[in-house]
Amino acid sequence: MSSAPHRPAPDPLTFGALALAVVAVSSSAPLVAFAAAPALAIAFWRNLLSTALLGPVALVRRRAEFRALTARGGRREGWYCVLSGVALAAHFATWMPSAQLTSVAAATALVATQPVWQGLIARAQGRRLPVTVWIGIGVSVAGAALATGADFAVSGPAFAGDLLAVTGGMFAAVYTALGERARTAVSTTTYTTICYGVCAALLLVVCLVGGVPVTGFDATTWLVVLALVAGAQLLGHSMFNYALRRVSATTVSVLILLEAPGAALIGWVWLDQLPRTLALPGLALLLAGVAVVILGGARTRRIRATSAAPTVPADAAPVPD
């Protein structure tokens, strides 16, 4: 049975990083929906530019760490970084197009099903899930079915966007699980450089094979890309990756649920978008179920910590976009 990684105690800097990350990631879906460029191209550029910014710093300050990751003792952590980049590429390739097909609120809420998939990953790893987690999973699935069913009745593209958002949540769960393992031994700068670099390379291949243009955009679209790099990527993803060193994925996930109402508010004010009336009850039910999954896992973690029981809860953290 696998055990949860040991973490140092959180400090004020970690909590500040989490607050900044939540604010930053709430802008992601509205920016993607606004941009006049293919979502895959936007995903490629945000990861490539992030790697270009982080890479020189990592190579100068963490050269010994990079060498250690290629040595026999560090290869496992190195592979965690690489595979995390693969999962992140799959997440972007599914979730970012969803924000252009369905509403900002629906795309953000449905990708927040990540804790459900995180819990199922934990179960597949041999961890027991408490009854409350299974109840939350059932409520989340019911809410997702209600929300996507409403979109299917109104719009085919919106329904396709809903399915892509759910798939994006699945890949985000894999990305977070791998990243949490890597971050127990690898610095934030090194981990994010490898992860974002692998992600950018894979997305470029997908764009080239699929004939997706990666250049020729107008100035406004390039500003959107830069805003995504500075906000959702560097202040969002990277700050959450930093926090995973000291804060459990469960704690992170509770805070990231704030992304859904934040993105919906921005989409309403800026893009005049609201989810369809029939989908609203489903989205609310979905988020309630996700909260039950998260809090149920957290409660079991506390019990395990005090009684030293072998049960390990689902560490369910959505990684923001």
DRENLO-890051 format. One line per field, with one value per residue (C-alpha): x negated, y negated, z. Coordinates in nm, 3 decimals, always signed. Each point is the difference from the previous one (the first is absolute). Example, Ala and Ser with C-alpha at 12.3 -4.5 7.8 and 13.67 -1.06 7.14 Angstrom:
xx <- c(-1.230,-0.137)
yy <- c(+0.450,-0.344)
zz <- c(+0.780,-0.066)
% end
This chain:
xx <- c(+0.000,-0.149,-0.063,+0.046,-0.323,-0.150,+0.021,-0.145,+0.252,+0.160,-0.118,+0.153,-0.179,+0.173,+0.345,-0.074,-0.101,+0.328,+0.211,-0.184,+0.038,+0.379,+0.039,-0.230,+0.163,+0.350,-0.098,-0.101,+0.330,+0.125,-0.330,+0.005,+0.362,-0.086,-0.310,+0.029,-0.233,+0.023,-0.003,-0.281,-0.221,+0.068,-0.086,-0.326,-0.112,+0.085,-0.212,-0.284,-0.029,+0.018,-0.283,-0.202,+0.036,-0.070,-0.260,-0.301,+0.060,+0.028,-0.312,-0.206,+0.125,+0.098,-0.262,-0.103,+0.363,+0.044,-0.311,+0.135,+0.327,-0.191,-0.207,+0.117,+0.129,+0.210,+0.143,+0.334,+0.060,-0.113,+0.257,+0.268,-0.081,+0.012,+0.321,+0.159,-0.075,+0.169,+0.311,-0.001,-0.010,+0.301,+0.179,-0.058,+0.088,+0.343,+0.092,-0.108,+0.213,+0.294,-0.011,+0.062,+0.284,+0.208,+0.050,-0.284,+0.197,+0.074,-0.357,-0.146,+0.250,-0.028,-0.380,+0.035,+0.114,-0.372,+0.031,+0.241,-0.261,-0.271,+0.199,+0.040,-0.374,-0.060,+0.237,-0.185,-0.324,+0.145,+0.119,+0.336,+0.250,+0.242,+0.375,+0.031,-0.239,+0.210,+0.312,-0.173,-0.105,+0.360,+0.132,-0.267,+0.078,+0.372,-0.068,-0.229,+0.260,+0.269,-0.216,-0.128,+0.348,+0.134,-0.272,+0.061,+0.367,-0.093,-0.327,-0.217,-0.326,+0.077,+0.050,-0.332,-0.164,+0.148,-0.145,-0.340,+0.007,+0.072,-0.282,-0.227,+0.081,-0.102,-0.339,-0.048,+0.040,-0.279,-0.215,+0.050,-0.067,-0.329,-0.096,+0.061,-0.242,-0.262,+0.019,-0.103,-0.356,-0.018,-0.001,+0.285,-0.220,-0.145,+0.332,+0.193,-0.275,+0.002,+0.376,+0.084,-0.275,+0.129,+0.355,-0.097,-0.189,+0.294,+0.253,-0.220,-0.003,+0.379,+0.039,-0.234,+0.160,+0.351,-0.072,+0.077,-0.162,-0.231,-0.081,+0.176,+0.215,+0.098,-0.152,+0.295,-0.040,-0.371,+0.086,+0.242,-0.276,-0.234,+0.273,+0.050,-0.374,-0.034,+0.328,+0.135,-0.335,-0.268,+0.218,+0.252,-0.154,-0.344,+0.128,+0.209,-0.302,-0.196,+0.271,+0.009,-0.335,+0.162,+0.379,+0.192,+0.187,+0.322,-0.053,-0.092,+0.316,+0.231,-0.146,+0.003,+0.375,+0.015,-0.120,+0.342,+0.203,-0.292,-0.018,+0.380,+0.005,-0.270,+0.177,+0.327,-0.145,-0.249,+0.148,+0.371,+0.003,+0.210,+0.058,+0.336,+0.281,+0.061,-0.370,-0.025,+0.147,-0.233,-0.308,+0.098,+0.053,-0.333,-0.195,+0.179,-0.098,-0.361,-0.007,+0.129,-0.276,-0.266,+0.124,+0.065,-0.357,-0.133,+0.196,-0.139,-0.350,+0.043,+0.126,-0.292,-0.247,+0.132,+0.057,-0.278,+0.254,-0.107,+0.291,-0.120,+0.255,+0.030,-0.229,+0.219,-0.136,+0.109,-0.283,+0.128,-0.024)
yy <- c(+0.000,-0.336,-0.271,-0.374,-0.197,-0.181,-0.381,-0.283,-0.215,-0.279,-0.356,-0.346,-0.012,+0.321,-0.134,-0.324,+0.202,+0.194,-0.317,-0.154,+0.319,+0.014,-0.357,+0.064,+0.319,-0.148,-0.208,+0.300,+0.116,-0.354,-0.083,+0.322,-0.062,-0.357,+0.082,+0.010,+0.298,+0.380,+0.124,+0.248,-0.280,-0.208,+0.299,+0.053,-0.362,-0.036,+0.304,-0.088,-0.356,+0.121,+0.245,-0.276,-0.216,+0.275,+0.200,-0.235,-0.047,+0.375,+0.079,-0.257,+0.063,+0.369,+0.151,+0.257,+0.100,+0.060,+0.222,+0.189,+0.073,+0.180,+0.205,+0.341,-0.120,-0.283,+0.151,+0.086,-0.364,-0.107,+0.226,-0.139,-0.347,+0.119,+0.199,-0.293,-0.210,+0.261,-0.006,-0.381,-0.005,+0.232,-0.223,-0.315,+0.177,+0.087,-0.275,-0.311,+0.081,+0.060,-0.365,-0.107,+0.247,-0.026,-0.281,-0.115,+0.101,+0.351,+0.064,-0.111,+0.193,+0.323,+0.003,-0.032,+0.366,+0.071,+0.097,+0.276,+0.147,-0.060,+0.208,+0.282,-0.008,+0.036,+0.297,+0.161,-0.044,+0.210,-0.278,+0.036,-0.276,-0.103,+0.023,-0.380,-0.006,+0.254,-0.205,-0.311,+0.185,+0.107,-0.353,-0.143,+0.248,-0.077,-0.374,+0.039,+0.215,-0.261,-0.289,+0.173,+0.134,-0.355,-0.112,+0.302,-0.098,-0.354,+0.017,+0.276,-0.203,-0.090,+0.368,+0.085,-0.275,+0.146,+0.344,-0.152,-0.187,+0.321,+0.175,-0.292,+0.056,+0.366,-0.088,-0.275,+0.265,+0.205,-0.314,-0.089,+0.354,+0.017,-0.355,+0.064,+0.293,-0.196,-0.298,+0.209,+0.001,-0.257,-0.379,-0.209,-0.163,+0.327,+0.182,-0.273,-0.047,+0.369,+0.035,-0.310,+0.079,+0.352,-0.135,-0.268,+0.250,+0.241,-0.274,-0.126,+0.348,+0.019,-0.342,+0.089,+0.340,-0.144,-0.304,-0.241,-0.342,-0.126,-0.340,-0.284,-0.121,-0.361,-0.216,+0.052,+0.377,-0.024,-0.218,+0.270,+0.260,-0.218,-0.052,+0.378,+0.054,-0.264,+0.083,+0.354,+0.163,-0.171,-0.136,+0.284,+0.337,-0.084,-0.133,+0.313,+0.214,-0.197,+0.054,+0.378,+0.018,-0.108,+0.035,+0.315,+0.028,+0.021,-0.342,-0.148,+0.140,-0.171,-0.337,+0.067,+0.057,-0.381,-0.011,+0.106,-0.295,-0.234,+0.098,-0.010,-0.354,-0.116,+0.171,-0.170,-0.349,+0.009,+0.240,-0.023,+0.378,+0.200,+0.374,+0.107,-0.014,+0.375,+0.068,-0.212,+0.262,+0.263,-0.221,-0.083,+0.370,+0.086,-0.250,+0.115,+0.359,-0.098,-0.183,+0.315,+0.206,-0.245,-0.045,+0.372,+0.076,-0.272,+0.135,+0.349,-0.143,-0.162,+0.326,+0.189,-0.254,+0.036,+0.376,+0.114,+0.217,+0.134,-0.160,-0.269,-0.253,-0.126,-0.299,-0.182,-0.327,-0.167,-0.177,-0.332,-0.110)
zz <- c(+0.000,-0.099,+0.256,-0.028,-0.053,+0.300,-0.017,+0.209,+0.186,-0.211,+0.055,-0.075,-0.336,-0.104,+0.090,-0.187,-0.305,+0.016,+0.020,-0.295,-0.201,+0.047,-0.123,-0.296,-0.124,+0.007,-0.304,-0.211,-0.152,-0.081,-0.173,-0.205,-0.101,-0.102,-0.208,-0.380,-0.036,+0.017,+0.358,-0.070,-0.133,+0.311,+0.221,-0.191,+0.030,+0.369,+0.082,-0.237,+0.130,+0.359,-0.071,-0.168,+0.312,+0.253,-0.193,+0.028,+0.372,+0.055,-0.204,+0.189,+0.352,-0.018,-0.229,+0.259,+0.047,-0.374,+0.003,+0.300,-0.181,-0.277,+0.247,+0.113,+0.338,-0.144,-0.316,+0.161,+0.101,-0.347,-0.160,+0.230,-0.137,-0.362,+0.037,+0.181,-0.309,-0.220,+0.219,+0.003,-0.382,-0.012,+0.252,-0.207,-0.326,+0.139,+0.245,-0.192,-0.308,+0.235,+0.114,-0.360,-0.059,+0.318,+0.251,+0.225,+0.308,-0.132,-0.117,+0.333,+0.212,-0.200,+0.004,+0.379,+0.000,+0.034,+0.370,-0.102,-0.235,+0.260,+0.246,-0.251,-0.071,+0.374,+0.007,-0.291,+0.197,+0.279,+0.229,+0.173,-0.061,+0.278,-0.055,-0.018,-0.295,-0.190,+0.077,-0.133,-0.315,-0.060,+0.052,-0.232,-0.276,+0.030,-0.018,-0.301,-0.177,+0.066,-0.121,-0.313,-0.076,+0.004,-0.242,-0.225,-0.029,-0.105,-0.193,-0.146,+0.024,+0.363,+0.084,-0.168,+0.204,+0.318,-0.078,-0.076,+0.332,+0.193,-0.188,+0.085,+0.365,-0.031,-0.146,+0.259,+0.272,-0.155,-0.033,+0.367,+0.126,-0.191,+0.096,+0.368,-0.011,-0.193,+0.235,+0.301,-0.136,-0.283,+0.030,-0.142,-0.265,-0.128,+0.006,-0.183,-0.260,-0.091,+0.021,-0.207,-0.251,-0.064,-0.022,-0.255,-0.217,-0.011,-0.075,-0.286,-0.151,+0.029,-0.164,-0.288,-0.062,+0.024,-0.217,+0.284,-0.068,+0.274,-0.153,-0.183,+0.289,+0.064,+0.275,+0.235,-0.011,+0.078,+0.300,+0.114,-0.030,+0.207,+0.260,+0.024,+0.043,+0.273,+0.175,-0.030,-0.080,+0.211,+0.282,-0.019,-0.092,+0.135,+0.332,+0.051,-0.089,+0.258,+0.263,-0.056,+0.177,+0.329,-0.046,-0.086,-0.325,+0.202,+0.155,-0.337,-0.157,+0.251,-0.096,-0.374,+0.003,+0.028,-0.360,-0.128,+0.137,-0.071,-0.366,-0.031,+0.138,-0.243,-0.290,+0.093,+0.044,-0.288,-0.257,+0.093,+0.051,+0.240,-0.002,-0.138,+0.255,-0.020,+0.068,+0.315,+0.242,-0.143,+0.040,+0.358,+0.078,-0.161,+0.211,+0.315,-0.073,-0.063,+0.334,+0.173,-0.166,+0.114,+0.356,+0.043,-0.100,+0.229,+0.297,-0.058,-0.022,+0.342,+0.149,-0.151,+0.137,+0.356,+0.007,-0.237,-0.180,-0.342,-0.185,-0.242,-0.128,-0.352,-0.046,-0.247,-0.129,-0.321,-0.175,-0.124,-0.349)
% end
